[in-house]
Amino acid sequence: MGLLKRKEEKSETIALRVPASLKTELEELRKRTDAAGFDLPATITESLTRLARQVRSELDESTDRAAVNGRYGKSNGAAGTAISNGTAT
């Protein structure tokens, strides 16, 4: 069991537009979690961290599949079709 603790990463504020009903619900949940001794902002931050990792992973997989299929870096399908047919446009 280690005694040393890592420094927490500096946090910053972001602005995110959400439906008014969600904002109201989050405000109510924050009051309730504060009263119950929980940290809703920390929970939301952890959820956003997992979301960012999942999105990054899915984008990386998508990019890898596109590269394997020969679509990586092409601006549109017409140019790729012309080249694959052996005709120059």
Phi and psi in radians as a Rosetta constraint file:
Dihedral C 1 N 2 CA 2 C 2 CIRCULARHARMONIC -1.441 0.35
Dihedral N 2 CA 2 C 2 N 3 CIRCULARHARMONIC 2.612 0.35
Dihedral C 2 N 3 CA 3 C 3 CIRCULARHARMONIC -1.659 0.35
Dihedral N 3 CA 3 C 3 N 4 CIRCULARHARMONIC -0.416 0.35
Dihedral C 3 N 4 CA 4 C 4 CIRCULARHARMONIC -1.306 0.35
Dihedral N 4 CA 4 C 4 N 5 CIRCULARHARMONIC 2.428 0.35
Dihedral C 4 N 5 CA 5 C 5 CIRCULARHARMONIC -2.024 0.35
Dihedral N 5 CA 5 C 5 N 6 CIRCULARHARMONIC 2.470 0.35
Dihedral C 5 N 6 CA 6 C 6 CIRCULARHARMONIC -1.329 0.35
Dihedral N 6 CA 6 C 6 N 7 CIRCULARHARMONIC 2.576 0.35
Dihedral C 6 N 7 CA 7 C 7 CIRCULARHARMONIC -1.192 0.35
Dihedral N 7 CA 7 C 7 N 8 CIRCULARHARMONIC 2.480 0.35
Dihedral C 7 N 8 CA 8 C 8 CIRCULARHARMONIC -1.296 0.35
Dihedral N 8 CA 8 C 8 N 9 CIRCULARHARMONIC 2.504 0.35
Dihedral C 8 N 9 CA 9 C 9 CIRCULARHARMONIC -1.156 0.35
Dihedral N 9 CA 9 C 9 N 10 CIRCULARHARMONIC 2.463 0.35
Dihedral C 9 N 10 CA 10 C 10 CIRCULARHARMONIC -1.034 0.35
Dihedral N 10 CA 10 C 10 N 11 CIRCULARHARMONIC 2.376 0.35
Dihedral C 10 N 11 CA 11 C 11 CIRCULARHARMONIC -1.791 0.35
Dihedral N 11 CA 11 C 11 N 12 CIRCULARHARMONIC 2.687 0.35
Dihedral C 11 N 12 CA 12 C 12 CIRCULARHARMONIC -2.348 0.35
Dihedral N 12 CA 12 C 12 N 13 CIRCULARHARMONIC 2.827 0.35
Dihedral C 12 N 13 CA 13 C 13 CIRCULARHARMONIC -1.658 0.35
Dihedral N 13 CA 13 C 13 N 14 CIRCULARHARMONIC 2.434 0.35
Dihedral C 13 N 14 CA 14 C 14 CIRCULARHARMONIC -2.139 0.35
Dihedral N 14 CA 14 C 14 N 15 CIRCULARHARMONIC 2.706 0.35
Dihedral C 14 N 15 CA 15 C 15 CIRCULARHARMONIC -1.865 0.35
Dihedral N 15 CA 15 C 15 N 16 CIRCULARHARMONIC 2.323 0.35
Dihedral C 15 N 16 CA 16 C 16 CIRCULARHARMONIC -2.411 0.35
Dihedral N 16 CA 16 C 16 N 17 CIRCULARHARMONIC 2.159 0.35
Dihedral C 16 N 17 CA 17 C 17 CIRCULARHARMONIC -1.444 0.35
Dihedral N 17 CA 17 C 17 N 18 CIRCULARHARMONIC 2.264 0.35
Dihedral C 17 N 18 CA 18 C 18 CIRCULARHARMONIC -2.352 0.35
Dihedral N 18 CA 18 C 18 N 19 CIRCULARHARMONIC 2.791 0.35
Dihedral C 18 N 19 CA 19 C 19 CIRCULARHARMONIC -1.018 0.35
Dihedral N 19 CA 19 C 19 N 20 CIRCULARHARMONIC 2.589 0.35
Dihedral C 19 N 20 CA 20 C 20 CIRCULARHARMONIC -1.005 0.35
Dihedral N 20 CA 20 C 20 N 21 CIRCULARHARMONIC -0.637 0.35
Dihedral C 20 N 21 CA 21 C 21 CIRCULARHARMONIC -1.124 0.35
Dihedral N 21 CA 21 C 21 N 22 CIRCULARHARMONIC -0.647 0.35
Dihedral C 21 N 22 CA 22 C 22 CIRCULARHARMONIC -1.204 0.35
Dihedral N 22 CA 22 C 22 N 23 CIRCULARHARMONIC -0.712 0.35
Dihedral C 22 N 23 CA 23 C 23 CIRCULARHARMONIC -1.041 0.35
Dihedral N 23 CA 23 C 23 N 24 CIRCULARHARMONIC -0.787 0.35
Dihedral C 23 N 24 CA 24 C 24 CIRCULARHARMONIC -1.070 0.35
Dihedral N 24 CA 24 C 24 N 25 CIRCULARHARMONIC -0.764 0.35
Dihedral C 24 N 25 CA 25 C 25 CIRCULARHARMONIC -1.119 0.35
Dihedral N 25 CA 25 C 25 N 26 CIRCULARHARMONIC -0.735 0.35
Dihedral C 25 N 26 CA 26 C 26 CIRCULARHARMONIC -1.136 0.35
Dihedral N 26 CA 26 C 26 N 27 CIRCULARHARMONIC -0.660 0.35
Dihedral C 26 N 27 CA 27 C 27 CIRCULARHARMONIC -1.103 0.35
Dihedral N 27 CA 27 C 27 N 28 CIRCULARHARMONIC -0.736 0.35
Dihedral C 27 N 28 CA 28 C 28 CIRCULARHARMONIC -1.149 0.35
Dihedral N 28 CA 28 C 28 N 29 CIRCULARHARMONIC -0.756 0.35
Dihedral C 28 N 29 CA 29 C 29 CIRCULARHARMONIC -1.097 0.35
Dihedral N 29 CA 29 C 29 N 30 CIRCULARHARMONIC -0.634 0.35
Dihedral C 29 N 30 CA 30 C 30 CIRCULARHARMONIC -1.125 0.35
Dihedral N 30 CA 30 C 30 N 31 CIRCULARHARMONIC -0.741 0.35
Dihedral C 30 N 31 CA 31 C 31 CIRCULARHARMONIC -1.055 0.35
Dihedral N 31 CA 31 C 31 N 32 CIRCULARHARMONIC -0.787 0.35
Dihedral C 31 N 32 CA 32 C 32 CIRCULARHARMONIC -1.189 0.35
Dihedral N 32 CA 32 C 32 N 33 CIRCULARHARMONIC -0.723 0.35
Dihedral C 32 N 33 CA 33 C 33 CIRCULARHARMONIC -1.208 0.35
Dihedral N 33 CA 33 C 33 N 34 CIRCULARHARMONIC -0.664 0.35
Dihedral C 33 N 34 CA 34 C 34 CIRCULARHARMONIC -1.037 0.35
Dihedral N 34 CA 34 C 34 N 35 CIRCULARHARMONIC -0.801 0.35
Dihedral C 34 N 35 CA 35 C 35 CIRCULARHARMONIC -1.111 0.35
Dihedral N 35 CA 35 C 35 N 36 CIRCULARHARMONIC -0.550 0.35
Dihedral C 35 N 36 CA 36 C 36 CIRCULARHARMONIC -1.540 0.35
Dihedral N 36 CA 36 C 36 N 37 CIRCULARHARMONIC -0.050 0.35
Dihedral C 36 N 37 CA 37 C 37 CIRCULARHARMONIC 1.520 0.35
Dihedral N 37 CA 37 C 37 N 38 CIRCULARHARMONIC 0.334 0.35
Dihedral C 37 N 38 CA 38 C 38 CIRCULARHARMONIC -1.849 0.35
Dihedral N 38 CA 38 C 38 N 39 CIRCULARHARMONIC 2.865 0.35
Dihedral C 38 N 39 CA 39 C 39 CIRCULARHARMONIC -2.002 0.35
Dihedral N 39 CA 39 C 39 N 40 CIRCULARHARMONIC 1.574 0.35
Dihedral C 39 N 40 CA 40 C 40 CIRCULARHARMONIC -1.075 0.35
Dihedral N 40 CA 40 C 40 N 41 CIRCULARHARMONIC -0.782 0.35
Dihedral C 40 N 41 CA 41 C 41 CIRCULARHARMONIC -0.998 0.35
Dihedral N 41 CA 41 C 41 N 42 CIRCULARHARMONIC -0.668 0.35
Dihedral C 41 N 42 CA 42 C 42 CIRCULARHARMONIC -1.140 0.35
Dihedral N 42 CA 42 C 42 N 43 CIRCULARHARMONIC -0.667 0.35
Dihedral C 42 N 43 CA 43 C 43 CIRCULARHARMONIC -1.143 0.35
Dihedral N 43 CA 43 C 43 N 44 CIRCULARHARMONIC -0.772 0.35
Dihedral C 43 N 44 CA 44 C 44 CIRCULARHARMONIC -1.130 0.35
Dihedral N 44 CA 44 C 44 N 45 CIRCULARHARMONIC -0.717 0.35
Dihedral C 44 N 45 CA 45 C 45 CIRCULARHARMONIC -1.053 0.35
Dihedral N 45 CA 45 C 45 N 46 CIRCULARHARMONIC -0.780 0.35
Dihedral C 45 N 46 CA 46 C 46 CIRCULARHARMONIC -1.105 0.35
Dihedral N 46 CA 46 C 46 N 47 CIRCULARHARMONIC -0.688 0.35
Dihedral C 46 N 47 CA 47 C 47 CIRCULARHARMONIC -1.125 0.35
Dihedral N 47 CA 47 C 47 N 48 CIRCULARHARMONIC -0.736 0.35
Dihedral C 47 N 48 CA 48 C 48 CIRCULARHARMONIC -1.144 0.35
Dihedral N 48 CA 48 C 48 N 49 CIRCULARHARMONIC -0.624 0.35
Dihedral C 48 N 49 CA 49 C 49 CIRCULARHARMONIC -1.099 0.35
Dihedral N 49 CA 49 C 49 N 50 CIRCULARHARMONIC -0.797 0.35
Dihedral C 49 N 50 CA 50 C 50 CIRCULARHARMONIC -1.130 0.35
Dihedral N 50 CA 50 C 50 N 51 CIRCULARHARMONIC -0.689 0.35
Dihedral C 50 N 51 CA 51 C 51 CIRCULARHARMONIC -1.072 0.35
Dihedral N 51 CA 51 C 51 N 52 CIRCULARHARMONIC -0.807 0.35
Dihedral C 51 N 52 CA 52 C 52 CIRCULARHARMONIC -1.051 0.35
Dihedral N 52 CA 52 C 52 N 53 CIRCULARHARMONIC -0.729 0.35
Dihedral C 52 N 53 CA 53 C 53 CIRCULARHARMONIC -1.118 0.35
Dihedral N 53 CA 53 C 53 N 54 CIRCULARHARMONIC -0.727 0.35
Dihedral C 53 N 54 CA 54 C 54 CIRCULARHARMONIC -1.155 0.35
Dihedral N 54 CA 54 C 54 N 55 CIRCULARHARMONIC -0.767 0.35
Dihedral C 54 N 55 CA 55 C 55 CIRCULARHARMONIC -1.083 0.35
Dihedral N 55 CA 55 C 55 N 56 CIRCULARHARMONIC -0.796 0.35
Dihedral C 55 N 56 CA 56 C 56 CIRCULARHARMONIC -1.032 0.35
Dihedral N 56 CA 56 C 56 N 57 CIRCULARHARMONIC -0.765 0.35
Dihedral C 56 N 57 CA 57 C 57 CIRCULARHARMONIC -1.089 0.35
Dihedral N 57 CA 57 C 57 N 58 CIRCULARHARMONIC -0.797 0.35
Dihedral C 57 N 58 CA 58 C 58 CIRCULARHARMONIC -1.136 0.35
Dihedral N 58 CA 58 C 58 N 59 CIRCULARHARMONIC -0.677 0.35
Dihedral C 58 N 59 CA 59 C 59 CIRCULARHARMONIC -1.147 0.35
Dihedral N 59 CA 59 C 59 N 60 CIRCULARHARMONIC -0.721 0.35
Dihedral C 59 N 60 CA 60 C 60 CIRCULARHARMONIC -1.094 0.35
Dihedral N 60 CA 60 C 60 N 61 CIRCULARHARMONIC -0.744 0.35
Dihedral C 60 N 61 CA 61 C 61 CIRCULARHARMONIC -1.115 0.35
Dihedral N 61 CA 61 C 61 N 62 CIRCULARHARMONIC -0.716 0.35
Dihedral C 61 N 62 CA 62 C 62 CIRCULARHARMONIC -1.100 0.35
Dihedral N 62 CA 62 C 62 N 63 CIRCULARHARMONIC -0.762 0.35
Dihedral C 62 N 63 CA 63 C 63 CIRCULARHARMONIC -1.143 0.35
Dihedral N 63 CA 63 C 63 N 64 CIRCULARHARMONIC -0.719 0.35
Dihedral C 63 N 64 CA 64 C 64 CIRCULARHARMONIC -1.100 0.35
Dihedral N 64 CA 64 C 64 N 65 CIRCULARHARMONIC -0.750 0.35
Dihedral C 64 N 65 CA 65 C 65 CIRCULARHARMONIC -1.125 0.35
Dihedral N 65 CA 65 C 65 N 66 CIRCULARHARMONIC -0.691 0.35
Dihedral C 65 N 66 CA 66 C 66 CIRCULARHARMONIC -1.120 0.35
Dihedral N 66 CA 66 C 66 N 67 CIRCULARHARMONIC -0.678 0.35
Dihedral C 66 N 67 CA 67 C 67 CIRCULARHARMONIC -1.148 0.35
Dihedral N 67 CA 67 C 67 N 68 CIRCULARHARMONIC -0.716 0.35
Dihedral C 67 N 68 CA 68 C 68 CIRCULARHARMONIC -1.145 0.35
Dihedral N 68 CA 68 C 68 N 69 CIRCULARHARMONIC -0.666 0.35
Dihedral C 68 N 69 CA 69 C 69 CIRCULARHARMONIC -1.443 0.35
Dihedral N 69 CA 69 C 69 N 70 CIRCULARHARMONIC 0.019 0.35
Dihedral C 69 N 70 CA 70 C 70 CIRCULARHARMONIC 1.400 0.35
Dihedral N 70 CA 70 C 70 N 71 CIRCULARHARMONIC 0.276 0.35
Dihedral C 70 N 71 CA 71 C 71 CIRCULARHARMONIC -1.734 0.35
Dihedral N 71 CA 71 C 71 N 72 CIRCULARHARMONIC -0.127 0.35
Dihedral C 71 N 72 CA 72 C 72 CIRCULARHARMONIC -1.145 0.35
Dihedral N 72 CA 72 C 72 N 73 CIRCULARHARMONIC 2.201 0.35
Dihedral C 72 N 73 CA 73 C 73 CIRCULARHARMONIC 1.506 0.35
Dihedral N 73 CA 73 C 73 N 74 CIRCULARHARMONIC -0.035 0.35
Dihedral C 73 N 74 CA 74 C 74 CIRCULARHARMONIC -1.455 0.35
Dihedral N 74 CA 74 C 74 N 75 CIRCULARHARMONIC 2.415 0.35
Dihedral C 74 N 75 CA 75 C 75 CIRCULARHARMONIC -1.385 0.35
Dihedral N 75 CA 75 C 75 N 76 CIRCULARHARMONIC -0.534 0.35
Dihedral C 75 N 76 CA 76 C 76 CIRCULARHARMONIC -2.741 0.35
Dihedral N 76 CA 76 C 76 N 77 CIRCULARHARMONIC 2.930 0.35
Dihedral C 76 N 77 CA 77 C 77 CIRCULARHARMONIC -1.248 0.35
Dihedral N 77 CA 77 C 77 N 78 CIRCULARHARMONIC -0.487 0.35
Dihedral C 77 N 78 CA 78 C 78 CIRCULARHARMONIC -1.101 0.35
Dihedral N 78 CA 78 C 78 N 79 CIRCULARHARMONIC -0.765 0.35
Dihedral C 78 N 79 CA 79 C 79 CIRCULARHARMONIC -1.127 0.35
Dihedral N 79 CA 79 C 79 N 80 CIRCULARHARMONIC -0.730 0.35
Dihedral C 79 N 80 CA 80 C 80 CIRCULARHARMONIC -1.135 0.35
Dihedral N 80 CA 80 C 80 N 81 CIRCULARHARMONIC -0.654 0.35
Dihedral C 80 N 81 CA 81 C 81 CIRCULARHARMONIC -1.165 0.35
Dihedral N 81 CA 81 C 81 N 82 CIRCULARHARMONIC -0.781 0.35
Dihedral C 81 N 82 CA 82 C 82 CIRCULARHARMONIC -1.083 0.35
Dihedral N 82 CA 82 C 82 N 83 CIRCULARHARMONIC -0.726 0.35
Dihedral C 82 N 83 CA 83 C 83 CIRCULARHARMONIC -1.220 0.35
Dihedral N 83 CA 83 C 83 N 84 CIRCULARHARMONIC -0.748 0.35
Dihedral C 83 N 84 CA 84 C 84 CIRCULARHARMONIC -1.194 0.35
Dihedral N 84 CA 84 C 84 N 85 CIRCULARHARMONIC -0.419 0.35
Dihedral C 84 N 85 CA 85 C 85 CIRCULARHARMONIC -1.472 0.35
Dihedral N 85 CA 85 C 85 N 86 CIRCULARHARMONIC -0.085 0.35
Dihedral C 85 N 86 CA 86 C 86 CIRCULARHARMONIC 1.444 0.35
Dihedral N 86 CA 86 C 86 N 87 CIRCULARHARMONIC 0.164 0.35
Dihedral C 86 N 87 CA 87 C 87 CIRCULARHARMONIC -1.849 0.35
Dihedral N 87 CA 87 C 87 N 88 CIRCULARHARMONIC 2.526 0.35
Dihedral C 87 N 88 CA 88 C 88 CIRCULARHARMONIC -1.792 0.35
Dihedral N 88 CA 88 C 88 N 89 CIRCULARHARMONIC 2.418 0.35
